[in-house]
């Protein structure tokens, strides 16, 4: 791994236009149809902010369901957009976004359908965004109905924000507070990533091709992110108080726009239509429909069916909603066959049968049809994580290579990534807090070179069947093996691109193929992925693309991927790069061919898990791979570290989770080791994650729309750390028994976590499917004196629904009640302590929709 290794050095910022990163691959930056400044905004016209109309039967008043952008201009206190270096100073370093080419002041999100009053470039001296410092924004009353003078005020349904942080590698989180007319309040965590990332790790709702430094242009993309907060149903919003984030060193939160989505007492409404480039098993295109319930009653019984009509296509698989209560939102998936002729008008039909009134909603400028993949970034940005990945939730990461021979990263509190042994031990002490330099000297002597590990990387105990059996026993649905780390040593047949492989040295075997073949034979349902480092630290062919991640003036010794032979830290002599094959161009002759080898037979991976980014060939690779796999009927995924924001299907934070759900798919990756991915012999057994930690971490991440990619670090002979094996198998017993509450679920729009009476404030997590709602306790539930466990959340339960303690014999048909209304509702479940004794790690109550 790499990103977290550098977080300990994150005191500098990306350099100016003199950066040595190649920008030749950035041509065409960055226009993405899911929300790019250039493409979507160009389609807007200067009309009032209502662009979506809802039509209901004649016996019901016609209502406009629309975006209501707030005017933030009185609060502007920062200038984000400039037309040349130094014109604006978004951050504390005199850097800024490039001015967007906006034909109108309105921007419509390609993700949510929300329309914003987006400031864009406001002139040479005018401000254009708000640094949050506790400002209170008054919300005007929302008048709806055919006669806007009737004064009827309906509650707003949600509040959406365009935001960003202004310090590299810093995530800014803080609560916005919503005040209602009855005097009550609610809060929502706003979370923003940094506005630019040197290695293009982020993908925002708006993606810009570059940023201005004080005296130049840096061609790493910059971003603005979208966040949506649910508002308490049935209450009239009066104001929004922004958080106070004014610490320029830690990172300030900037707000560019806020839009409220208006509700109505008539209940169900359609917010957005989003055609995807995914398909169902029958090959029909997936279209996602966002459906809200802003009314006062739950959708129940047989629920709703959703279809789409328009010229050139028809709905072949109806979307369904079985339960949708006030204040909630669901993304409904349906299948369509055919295509429109370019942009067209479409109609969404929501049918509730005999119990619900039919609603139709018209949308303009929608394009139906599966596109041909090209290298154009606007085109590539339409790709996203397939549903199998979104459903899978849990994967196993494996870091295995010559670094497993050294197998050392020190121990807590000074532990670092063991797979970085070579890099750390060849650099200055300032970049080596764990003291690899001295450990290497006393262990191996001054004349030892990293490539001396090759003969001891034997894989003599490697049992690929035992590995995949373990993954399946752990409950994992996919795995990702390091096909090549930053040391350039490949575990697969890299053809003529290099001889620095496990086929030529060490085990002299194709380790990747052995593992993939074992999975295909013994566990064919396991999806297969490969980690692939785009650059190689010390490959001399990488020299033209070598780069410093941070300015050397601010962080000495961080020339991260120099592309020159490694200097022996004690003798100064260059170390060998064993197996190197000289080439004309690293990108064309090494990187692209190797990625294509992994993508094709006999490997045919499902996930390309890149690392580092920087100079890349990802556009060419992705276009060809996605064309090929579509013909094969396979849907595949790329992560956010392939060097292009537009090819990022999901985000990849390390050793991280969040306090709220993220609408964009993400995957947290971490080691079972407390601070290493590769095998670290200095880690005591007791320090590895135990089964309880694995389950709790997985549940927490899944409830927030994430996957967990959990890493193990095998030894050089292929044997596994027994503490990791035992914890995975023990956790797997729980995961498999409670899989229906994990796999194939979605996060709850209303909230991700809540408290219980008598317990911690954040003990409970939530997931749901179309058939049931799940309440997951990270701690043993506290039973009151009356024998009732109380959950402080407005869960979507109705009289007639069945409650059970999942996977516990005798835990069926539990009695339950609901006290209070709205977000003050409390679910009470009668449960015996003896039943709770039968469970461990996490207690799951299933609320089956029967009513």
C-alpha positions in Angstrom: 0.0 0.0 0.0 1.0 3.6 -0.3 -1.3 6.4 0.6 -1.3 6.0 4.4 2.5 5.6 4.3 2.6 9.1 3.1 0.1 10.6 5.5 2.8 10.8 8.1 4.6 13.2 5.8 1.6 15.2 4.9 2.9 18.6 5.8 3.6 19.8 2.3 1.5 20.4 -0.8 1.8 19.4 -4.4 4.2 21.4 -6.4 3.6 23.9 -9.2 3.5 23.3 -12.9 7.1 22.2 -12.7 6.0 18.9 -11.4 7.7 16.0 -13.1 4.4 14.1 -13.5 3.6 13.5 -17.2 0.5 15.3 -18.3 0.4 13.9 -21.8 -2.4 11.6 -20.7 -4.5 14.4 -19.3 -5.6 15.7 -22.7 -9.4 16.1 -22.8 -9.6 16.6 -19.0 -12.0 16.4 -17.4 -15.5 16.2 -18.7 -17.8 13.7 -17.1 -21.4 13.2 -18.0 -22.3 12.4 -14.4 -21.7 16.0 -13.4 -18.9 17.7 -15.3 -18.6 21.4 -15.5 -18.3 21.5 -19.2 -20.8 18.9 -20.4 -23.8 19.1 -18.2 -23.7 22.8 -17.5 -23.6 23.5 -21.1 -27.0 21.8 -21.5 -28.6 24.1 -18.9 -30.7 27.2 -19.9 -31.3 30.3 -17.7 -34.7 29.2 -16.4 -36.1 29.2 -12.9 -34.7 26.4 -10.8 -37.7 24.1 -11.3 -36.8 21.6 -13.9 -38.8 18.6 -12.8 -42.6 18.4 -12.9 -44.7 15.8 -11.2 -48.1 15.0 -12.7 -50.8 13.3 -10.6 -54.3 12.3 -11.4 -56.9 15.1 -12.0 -58.6 14.5 -8.7 -55.4 15.6 -6.9 -54.0 19.1 -7.0 -51.1 19.4 -9.4 -47.9 20.1 -7.5 -44.4 21.2 -8.6 -41.8 19.0 -6.9 -38.5 20.9 -7.4 -35.1 22.1 -6.3 -35.1 25.2 -4.2 -31.6 26.7 -4.3 -30.7 29.1 -1.4 -29.0 32.4 -2.0 -25.6 32.2 -0.3 -24.1 35.3 -1.9 -24.6 37.4 1.3 -22.3 34.9 3.1 -19.5 34.7 0.4 -16.1 35.2 2.1 -13.7 33.4 -0.2 -12.7 33.3 -3.9 -12.3 29.8 -5.3 -12.3 30.4 -9.1 -9.6 32.2 -11.1 -8.7 32.7 -14.7 -4.9 32.8 -14.1 -2.4 31.9 -11.4 -2.6 34.1 -8.4 -6.0 35.7 -9.2 -7.8 33.7 -6.5 -6.8 32.1 -3.2 -9.1 29.2 -2.3 -6.7 27.7 0.2 -4.1 29.4 2.4 -1.4 28.9 -0.2 -2.7 31.1 -3.0 -4.1 28.2 -5.1 -7.4 28.1 -6.8 -9.8 26.3 -9.1 -9.8 27.2 -12.8 -12.9 29.3 -13.7 -15.6 26.9 -15.0 -17.1 27.8 -18.4 -20.7 28.2 -17.2 -23.4 29.4 -19.6 -25.9 29.8 -16.8 -25.8 30.1 -13.0 -27.5 26.7 -12.6 -25.9 23.3 -12.3 -27.8 20.0 -12.2 -26.2 17.1 -10.4 -25.9 14.1 -12.6 -26.0 11.9 -9.5 -29.0 13.2 -7.6 -30.9 15.4 -10.1 -30.7 18.3 -7.6 -30.3 21.7 -9.2 -28.0 24.3 -7.6 -27.5 28.0 -8.0 -23.8 27.6 -8.7 -21.7 30.7 -8.5 -18.9 29.8 -11.0 -16.5 32.6 -11.9 -17.8 35.9 -10.5 -15.2 38.3 -11.8 -11.7 39.4 -10.9 -12.4 40.5 -7.3 -15.7 39.0 -6.3 -16.1 36.2 -3.9 -17.9 33.0 -4.8 -18.1 30.6 -1.8 -18.5 30.3 1.9 -15.8 29.2 4.4 -17.9 27.7 7.2 -17.7 29.7 10.4 -21.0 29.0 12.0 -23.2 31.2 9.7 -26.9 30.8 9.9 -28.8 30.7 6.6 -32.5 31.6 6.9 -34.8 29.3 4.8 -37.7 30.9 3.0 -41.1 29.4 3.2 -42.0 27.0 0.4 -45.3 27.7 -1.2 -46.7 25.0 -3.4 -49.9 24.3 -5.3 -51.6 25.7 -8.4 -52.2 29.0 -6.5 -48.9 30.1 -5.0 -50.8 32.8 -3.1 -52.6 30.3 -0.9 -49.7 30.4 1.6 -49.6 26.6 2.1 -46.2 25.7 3.5 -45.0 22.1 3.0 -41.9 20.7 4.6 -38.7 20.4 2.7 -37.6 16.8 2.1 -33.8 17.1 2.0 -30.9 19.6 1.9 -28.0 19.1 -0.6 -24.6 20.8 -0.5 -21.7 21.3 -2.9 -18.7 21.5 -0.7 -14.9 21.0 -0.6 -12.0 21.1 1.8 -8.8 23.1 1.1 -5.9 21.1 2.5 -4.3 18.2 0.6 -4.9 14.8 2.2 -7.2 16.3 4.8 -10.8 15.2 5.3 -12.9 17.8 6.9 -16.0 16.7 8.8 -18.4 18.8 10.9 -22.1 19.0 11.6 -24.6 21.3 9.9 -27.6 22.1 12.2 -31.2 22.3 10.9 -33.7 24.3 12.9 -37.4 23.7 12.5 -40.5 25.9 13.1 -41.5 23.9 16.3 -38.1 24.8 17.9 -36.5 21.4 17.4 -33.2 20.8 15.6 -31.4 18.0 13.8 -27.8 17.6 12.7 -26.1 16.0 9.8 -22.4 15.3 9.3 -21.0 17.1 6.3 -17.8 15.3 5.1 -15.6 16.6 2.4 -12.4 15.3 0.8 -9.6 17.6 -0.2 -10.1 19.7 -3.3 -7.2 18.2 -5.1 -5.1 15.0 -4.7 -1.7 14.6 -6.2 -2.3 11.0 -7.2 -5.9 11.6 -8.3 -7.4 9.6 -5.5 -10.7 11.5 -5.4 -13.7 11.9 -7.7 -16.1 14.7 -7.0 -19.4 15.6 -8.4 -17.7 18.3 -10.3 -14.2 17.5 -11.7 -11.9 20.3 -13.0 -8.9 19.6 -15.3 -6.3 21.3 -13.1 -5.7 23.9 -10.4 -3.8 27.2 -10.3 -0.8 27.4 -8.1 0.4 30.9 -7.1 2.6 31.0 -10.2 1.6 28.2 -12.5 -0.8 25.4 -13.4 -0.8 21.9 -11.9 -2.5 19.3 -14.0 -3.9 17.2 -11.3 -7.6 17.3 -11.2 -9.5 19.4 -8.6 -12.9 18.6 -7.3 -16.1 19.7 -5.6 -18.2 17.1 -3.7 -22.0 16.7 -3.2 -23.6 15.7 0.1 -27.3 15.3 0.9 -28.9 15.4 4.4 -32.3 14.0 5.2 -34.6 16.5 6.9 -37.0 15.5 9.7 -40.3 14.6 8.0 -43.4 16.7 8.8 -41.4 19.6 10.1 -41.0 23.0 8.5 -37.3 24.0 8.1 -36.6 27.6 9.2 -32.7 27.8 9.1 -29.5 26.0 8.5 -26.4 26.7 10.6 -23.1 25.8 9.0 -20.3 24.3 11.0 -17.3 26.2 12.3 -14.2 25.1 10.3 -11.8 28.0 10.2 -8.5 26.2 11.0 -6.6 26.8 7.8 -3.9 24.3 8.8 -6.3 21.4 9.5 -8.5 22.3 6.6 -11.5 24.5 6.1 -14.9 23.4 4.7 -16.1 25.5 1.8 -19.8 25.6 0.7 -20.5 26.6 -2.9 -24.2 25.9 -3.0 -27.1 24.6 -0.9 -30.4 23.4 -2.4 -33.5 22.2 -0.6 -35.6 19.5 -2.3 -39.3 20.4 -1.7 -41.8 17.9 -0.4 -45.5 17.6 -0.4 -48.3 16.1 1.7 -49.1 13.9 -1.2 -46.2 11.6 -0.3 -44.3 9.7 -3.0 -42.4 11.7 -5.6 -39.7 11.0 -8.2 -36.5 13.0 -7.8 -34.3 11.8 -10.6 -33.8 9.4 -13.5 -30.2 8.1 -13.9 -29.4 5.7 -16.8 -26.3 3.7 -16.0 -23.9 1.7 -18.1 -24.7 -1.4 -16.1 -26.9 -4.3 -17.2 -29.1 -7.0 -15.6 -28.5 -10.7 -16.1 -30.7 -10.7 -19.2 -28.5 -7.9 -20.8 -31.0 -5.1 -20.4 -29.7 -1.7 -19.3 -30.0 -0.7 -15.6 -31.8 2.6 -15.0 -31.9 4.0 -11.5 -34.9 6.0 -10.3 -34.7 8.1 -7.1 -38.0 7.9 -5.2 -38.8 10.0 -2.1 -41.6 9.9 0.5 -42.2 13.4 1.7 -45.7 12.6 2.9 -47.2 11.4 6.2 -47.9 7.7 5.5 -45.6 4.7 4.7 -45.8 2.8 1.5 -46.6 -0.7 2.5 -48.4 -3.9 1.5 -47.7 -4.8 -2.1 -45.8 -1.5 -2.4 -45.0 0.3 -5.6 -43.8 -0.7 -9.1 -41.8 1.7 -11.2 -41.5 1.8 -14.9 -40.1 4.1 -17.6 -41.6 5.1 -20.9 -40.3 6.9 -23.9 -39.6 6.5 -27.6 -37.2 3.8 -28.7 -37.1 1.7 -25.5 -39.4 -0.2 -23.2 -39.2 -1.4 -19.6 -38.5 -5.1 -19.3 -37.9 -5.4 -15.6 -40.0 -3.3 -13.2 -38.5 -1.6 -10.2 -40.2 -2.3 -6.9 -40.5 -0.5 -3.5 -42.1 -2.6 -0.8 -41.6 -0.1 2.1 -40.9 3.6 2.0 -41.8 5.7 5.0 -41.9 9.5 5.5 -38.5 11.1 5.1 -37.0 8.1 3.4 -35.5 7.8 -0.1 -34.8 4.7 -2.2 -32.9 4.2 -5.4 -35.0 1.8 -7.5 -33.4 -0.3 -10.2 -35.3 -1.3 -13.3 -34.3 -2.8 -16.7 -34.9 -1.3 -20.1 -34.3 -2.5 -23.6 -33.7 -0.3 -26.6 -32.3 3.2 -26.8 -33.4 6.8 -27.4 -32.1 8.8 -30.4 -29.9 11.1 -28.3 -31.4 13.2 -25.5 -35.2 12.6 -25.1 -38.2 13.1 -22.9 -39.1 10.2 -20.7 -41.9 9.5 -18.2 -41.6 7.6 -14.9 -44.7 5.8 -13.8 -45.0 4.9 -10.2 -48.0 2.5 -9.7 -49.3 1.5 -6.3 -52.0 -0.8 -7.5 -55.2 -0.6 -5.6 -53.7 0.9 -2.5 -51.7 3.8 -3.9 -52.4 6.4 -6.5 -50.5 6.3 -9.7 -47.9 9.1 -10.2 -46.2 10.0 -13.4 -43.2 12.2 -13.6 -41.7 13.7 -16.8 -38.0 14.3 -17.3 -36.2 16.0 -20.2 -32.8 15.4 -21.7 -32.4 11.7 -20.8 -30.4 9.4 -22.9 -31.2 5.7 -22.8 -28.8 3.1 -24.3 -25.5 1.4 -23.6 -22.7 3.4 -25.0 -19.6 2.2 -26.9 -16.6 2.7 -24.7 -13.9 5.1 -26.0 -10.8 6.8 -24.5 -12.7 10.1 -24.2 -12.8 11.0 -20.5 -16.4 12.1 -20.7 -17.3 8.7 -22.0 -15.3 6.8 -19.4 -16.8 8.7 -16.5 -20.1 6.9 -17.1 -18.7 3.7 -15.8 -19.3 2.8 -12.2 -19.0 -0.1 -9.8 -21.2 -3.0 -10.9 -24.0 -4.2 -8.7 -22.2 -7.5 -7.8 -19.4 -5.3 -6.3 -22.0 -3.1 -4.4 -23.6 -6.3 -3.1 -20.4 -8.1 -2.2 -19.4 -6.0 0.8 -16.4 -8.1 2.0 -13.2 -8.9 0.3 -9.8 -10.2 1.3 -6.6 -8.3 0.3 -3.3 -10.2 0.1 0.1 -8.4 0.2 2.7 -11.0 -0.7 6.1 -10.5 -2.4 9.9 -10.3 -1.7 9.1 -7.8 1.1 7.6 -10.8 3.0 11.2 -12.1 3.3 12.4 -9.0 5.3 8.9 -9.1 7.0 9.6 -6.2 9.3 7.9 -2.8 9.9 8.8 -2.3 13.6 6.0 -2.5 16.2 3.5 0.0 17.7 3.7 2.9 18.2 6.4 3.2 15.6 5.1 0.6 13.1 5.1 1.4 9.3 4.1 -0.6 6.3 6.4 -3.7 6.1 6.0 -3.9 2.3 7.8 -0.5 2.1 11.0 -2.0 3.6 13.1 -1.2 0.6 12.0 2.3 0.2 12.2 3.3 3.9 15.6 1.7 4.3 17.2 3.6 1.4 16.0 7.1 2.5 16.8 9.8 5.0 16.0 9.3 8.7 13.4 12.1 8.4 11.3 9.8 6.2 11.9 6.8 8.4 10.2 7.2 11.8 10.2 3.4 12.3 14.0 3.2 11.8 14.3 0.8 8.9 17.7 2.2 8.2 19.3 0.8 11.5 17.3 -2.4 11.4 18.5 -3.2 7.9 22.1 -2.5 8.9 22.2 -4.6 12.0 20.2 -7.4 10.4 21.7 -7.7 6.9 24.9 -5.7 6.9 26.1 -2.8 4.7 26.5 -4.8 1.4 23.0 -6.4 1.3 20.7 -5.4 -1.5 16.9 -5.8 -1.6 17.0 -8.2 -4.5 19.0 -10.6 -2.2 15.5 -11.5 -0.9 14.5 -13.2 -4.1 16.0 -16.7 -3.3 14.2 -16.7 0.0 10.9 -15.8 -1.5 10.1 -19.5 -1.9 6.3 -20.0 -1.7 7.2 -23.5 -0.5 4.2 -23.7 1.8 1.8 -21.9 -0.5 -1.5 -23.9 -0.8 -3.8 -21.9 -3.1 -6.8 -24.2 -2.3 -6.3 -23.6 1.4 -6.2 -19.8 0.8 -9.4 -19.7 -1.2 -11.0 -22.1 1.3 -10.1 -19.6 4.0 -11.6 -16.7 2.0 -14.8 -18.5 1.6 -14.9 -19.6 5.2 -14.4 -16.0 6.2 -17.6 -15.0 4.3 -15.7 -13.0 1.7 -17.1 -12.5 -1.7 -14.0 -11.4 -3.5 -10.2 -11.2 -3.1 -7.4 -9.0 -4.4 -3.8 -10.2 -4.7 -0.8 -7.9 -5.2 0.2 -8.9 -8.7 3.0 -6.3 -8.5 3.9 -3.9 -5.7 6.1 -0.8 -6.0 9.3 -3.0 -6.0 8.4 -4.1 -9.5 8.4 -7.8 -8.7 5.5 -9.5 -10.5 3.7 -12.6 -9.3 2.3 -13.3 -12.8 3.7 -14.0 -16.2 4.5 -10.5 -17.5 5.6 -11.7 -20.9 8.5 -9.8 -22.4 7.9 -6.6 -20.3 10.1 -7.8 -17.5 11.9 -10.8 -16.1 11.6 -9.5 -12.6 8.9 -12.0 -11.7 8.1 -15.0 -9.6 8.4 -17.2 -12.7 12.1 -16.2 -13.1 13.2 -15.9 -9.5 12.3 -17.2 -6.1 9.5 -19.8 -6.4 9.7 -19.9 -10.3 6.0 -20.3 -10.4 3.0 -18.3 -11.6 1.6 -17.6 -8.2 -1.3 -15.4 -9.4 -2.5 -18.0 -11.8 -2.3 -20.8 -9.2 -4.5 -18.7 -6.9 -7.0 -17.7 -9.6 -7.3 -21.3 -10.9 -7.9 -22.6 -7.3 -10.7 -20.1 -6.9 -12.3 -20.9 -10.3 -12.1 -24.7 -9.4 -13.2 -24.7 -5.8 -15.1 -21.4 -5.2 -16.2 -20.1 -8.6 -18.5 -17.5 -6.9 -15.5 -15.7 -5.5 -14.7 -12.6 -7.6 -11.0 -12.1 -8.4 -9.0 -9.0 -8.4 -5.4 -7.8 -8.6 -3.6 -5.0 -7.0 -1.3 -3.4 -9.5 1.2 -0.6 -8.8 1.3 1.7 -11.8 4.9 3.0 -11.1 7.9 1.1 -9.9 10.2 2.9 -7.3 13.6 2.1 -8.8 13.0 0.9 -12.3 15.3 3.0 -14.5 12.8 2.8 -17.3 10.4 4.8 -15.2 12.9 7.7 -15.0 11.1 10.1 -17.4 8.0 9.8 -15.2 9.7 9.9 -11.8 8.2 12.3 -9.3 8.2 13.8 -5.8 5.0 13.4 -4.0 5.8 16.4 -1.8 8.2 19.3 -2.3 11.7 18.2 -1.1 12.0 21.6 0.5 9.2 20.9 2.9 9.7 17.1 3.5 13.3 15.9 2.9 13.7 12.5 1.5 10.3 12.0 -0.1 11.3 11.4 -3.7 8.8 8.7 -3.8 9.1 7.1 -7.3 12.4 8.4 -8.7 12.8 6.0 -11.5 16.6 5.5 -10.9 18.4 2.6 -9.3 18.2 2.5 -5.6 21.3 3.8 -3.8 22.7 1.5 -1.1 22.1 3.6 2.0 25.5 2.7 3.5 27.9 2.4 0.6 26.2 4.8 -1.9 26.6 2.2 -4.7 23.5 1.5 -6.9 21.6 -1.6 -6.1 20.7 -4.0 -9.0 17.3 -4.1 -10.5 17.3 -7.8 -11.2 15.3 -9.0 -14.2 15.0 -5.5 -15.7 14.3 -5.4 -19.4 15.1 -2.1 -21.0 12.3 -0.5 -23.0 11.7 2.6 -25.0 8.8 3.9 -22.9 7.6 2.6 -19.5 4.0 3.5 -20.0 3.6 2.0 -23.5 6.0 -1.0 -23.1 5.5 -2.0 -19.5 2.5 -0.5 -17.8 -0.2 -1.0 -20.5 0.9 -4.5 -21.6 1.0 -5.7 -18.0 -2.5 -4.3 -17.3 -3.8 -6.0 -20.4 -2.2 -9.3 -19.5 -4.0 -9.2 -16.1 -7.3 -8.3 -17.8 -7.2 -11.1 -20.3 -7.1 -14.9 -20.3 -5.8 -16.8 -18.4 -6.2 -14.3 -15.6 -9.4 -12.4 -16.7 -9.7 -10.5 -13.4 -12.9 -8.8 -12.2 -11.2 -5.9 -10.3 -8.3 -3.8 -11.4 -7.1 -2.4 -8.1 -4.4 0.2 -9.1 -2.2 2.0 -6.8 -0.4 5.4 -6.9 -1.8 6.8 -10.1 0.4 9.6 -11.5 1.5 9.0 -15.1 -0.8 6.4 -16.5 -2.4 4.7 -19.5 -5.7 4.1 -17.8 -7.9 5.7 -20.5 -6.6 3.3 -23.1 -6.7 0.3 -20.8 -10.2 1.0 -19.5 -11.8 1.6 -22.9 -10.5 -1.7 -24.3 -11.1 -3.7 -21.1 -14.7 -2.5 -20.8 -15.4 -3.1 -24.5 -14.0 -6.7 -24.2 -15.8 -7.5 -21.0 -19.1 -6.2 -22.3 -18.9 -8.6 -25.2 -18.1 -11.4 -22.7 -21.1 -10.4 -20.6 -18.9 -9.6 -17.6 -19.1 -6.4 -15.5 -15.8 -5.3 -13.9 -14.5 -2.6 -11.7 -11.6 -0.2 -11.4 -10.7 1.6 -8.2 -9.8 5.3 -7.6 -6.0 4.9 -7.8 -5.5 4.4 -11.6 -4.5 8.1 -12.2 -7.8 9.3 -13.7 -10.8 10.6 -11.7 -13.0 9.5 -14.6 -12.2 5.8 -14.4 -12.7 5.6 -10.6 -15.6 3.3 -9.9 -15.2 3.5 -6.1 -13.1 5.4 -3.6 -10.4 3.7 -1.5 -9.6 5.2 1.9 -7.1 3.3 4.0 -7.7 2.3 7.6 -10.8 4.5 7.7 -14.5 4.6 8.3 -17.0 7.5 8.4 -19.7 8.7 10.7 -22.3 8.9 8.0 -23.2 7.1 4.8 -21.5 8.2 1.6 -23.7 8.1 -1.5 -20.7 7.4 -3.7 -19.5 3.8 -3.4 -16.4 3.3 -1.3 -14.2 0.5 -0.1 -12.1 0.8 3.1 -9.0 -1.2 2.9 -6.8 -2.1 5.9 -4.6 -4.8 7.3 -5.6 -7.2 10.1 -2.2 -6.0 11.3 -2.8 -2.7 13.1 -0.5 -0.8 10.7 0.8 -3.0 7.9 -0.4 -4.8 4.9 2.7 -7.0 4.2 3.8 -9.6 6.8 5.4 -7.9 9.8 7.2 -10.3 12.1 7.4 -7.7 14.8 3.7 -7.6 15.3 2.6 -9.7 18.3 -0.3 -12.1 17.8 -2.5 -10.2 20.3 -2.2 -7.0 18.1 -4.0 -8.5 15.1 -7.7 -7.9 14.6 -9.8 -10.4 16.4 -13.1 -11.8 15.2 -15.1 -9.2 17.1 -13.2 -6.4 15.5 -13.6 -7.8 12.0 -17.4 -8.2 12.4 -17.8 -4.7 14.0 -15.7 -3.1 11.3 -17.6 -4.8 8.5 -21.0 -3.9 9.9 -20.1 -0.3 10.5 -18.7 0.1 6.9 -21.6 -1.7 5.2 -24.1 0.5 7.0 -22.4 3.5 5.4 -22.4 2.2 1.8 -18.9 0.8 2.0 -17.1 -2.5 1.3 -14.4 -3.8 3.6 -11.2 -5.1 1.8 -9.4 -6.7 4.7 -5.7 -7.6 4.2 -3.6 -10.5 5.3 0.2 -10.7 4.9 1.5 -14.2 4.2 5.1 -15.1 5.0 7.7 -15.6 2.3 7.0 -19.3 2.2 3.2 -18.8 1.7 2.2 -19.8 5.2 -0.3 -17.6 6.9 -0.3 -16.0 10.4 -2.4 -18.3 12.5 -3.9 -15.3 14.5 -5.2 -14.0 11.2 -6.5 -17.4 10.1 -8.3 -18.0 13.4 -9.9 -14.6 13.5 -11.1 -14.8 9.9 -12.7 -18.2 10.4 -14.3 -17.2 13.7 -15.7 -14.0 12.1 -16.8 -15.9 9.1 -19.1 -18.1 11.1 -21.0 -15.0 12.2 -20.9 -13.4 8.8 -22.3 -16.4 7.0 -25.0 -16.9 9.6 -26.1 -13.2 9.3 -25.3 -12.7 5.6 -28.8 -11.5 4.7 -28.2 -8.4 6.9 -24.9 -7.7 5.1 -24.7 -8.9 1.5 -27.0 -7.3 -1.1 -28.2 -4.6 1.4 -28.2 -0.9 1.0 -27.7 1.9 3.5 -30.6 3.8 5.1 -31.0 7.3 3.7 -32.4 8.6 7.0 -29.4 7.8 9.2 -26.5 5.4 9.4 -26.1 5.0 13.2 -28.1 5.7 16.3 -28.1 5.0 20.0 -30.1 2.9 22.5 -31.6 3.7 25.8 -29.1 2.7 28.4 -26.3 2.2 25.9 -23.7 4.2 23.9 -24.8 7.0 21.7 -23.7 5.2 18.5 -24.2 1.5 19.2 -26.6 0.7 16.4 -26.2 0.5 12.6 -28.9 -0.1 10.0 -29.2 -1.9 6.6 -32.2 -2.9 4.5 -33.3 -4.8 1.5 -36.7 -4.6 -0.3 -38.1 -7.3 2.0 -36.7 -6.4 5.4 -35.0 -3.8 7.6 -32.1 -4.7 9.9 -31.0 -3.2 13.2 -27.5 -4.2 14.1 -26.1 -3.7 17.6 -22.3 -3.4 17.8 -22.5 -3.9 21.6 -24.7 -6.3 23.5 -28.2 -4.6 23.7 -29.1 -3.2 27.1 -32.4 -4.7 28.3 -34.5 -2.5 30.5 -36.2 -3.6 33.7 -39.3 -4.2 31.7 -37.4 -6.6 29.4 -37.4 -4.2 26.5 -34.5 -3.1 24.3 -35.2 0.4 23.0 -33.7 1.8 19.7 -33.7 5.6 19.3 -34.6 5.8 15.6 -37.6 6.1 13.4 -37.3 2.7 11.9 -39.8 1.8 9.1 -41.9 -0.7 11.0 -45.7 -1.1 10.8 -48.3 -3.1 12.7 -48.2 -6.6 11.4 -44.5 -6.7 10.7 -42.5 -9.5 12.2 -39.4 -9.0 14.4 -36.8 -11.6 15.1 -33.3 -11.9 16.5 -31.6 -13.1 13.4 -29.8 -16.5 13.4 -30.8 -17.2 17.1 -33.0 -20.2 17.7 -36.1 -19.1 19.6 -35.6 -15.5 18.6 -38.6 -15.4 16.2 -41.9 -13.4 16.6 -40.6 -11.0 19.2 -43.1 -8.5 20.6 -42.5 -4.9 19.8 -43.9 -1.4 20.2 -43.2 2.1 18.9 -43.3 5.1 21.2 -43.4 8.7 19.9 -43.5 10.0 16.4 -41.1 11.2 13.6 -37.5 11.2 14.5 -38.4 11.1 18.2 -39.8 7.6 17.7 -38.4 4.8 19.8 -38.6 1.1 18.8 -39.0 -1.2 21.8 -38.4 -4.9 21.4 -39.1 -7.5 24.1 -36.2 -9.9 24.3 -34.9 -12.4 26.9 -31.3 -12.1 28.1 -31.0 -15.8 27.4 -31.5 -15.2 23.7 -28.9 -12.4 23.7 -26.5 -14.9 25.4 -26.7 -17.0 22.3 -25.2 -14.3 20.1 -21.7 -12.8 20.0 -19.9 -10.0 18.1 -23.1 -8.3 16.8 -26.8 -8.6 17.6 -29.1 -8.3 14.6 -32.9 -7.7 14.8 -34.7 -8.4 11.6 -37.8 -6.4 10.8 -39.6 -8.3 8.1 -42.1 -6.3 6.0 -45.4 -8.1 6.3 -47.9 -5.2 6.8 
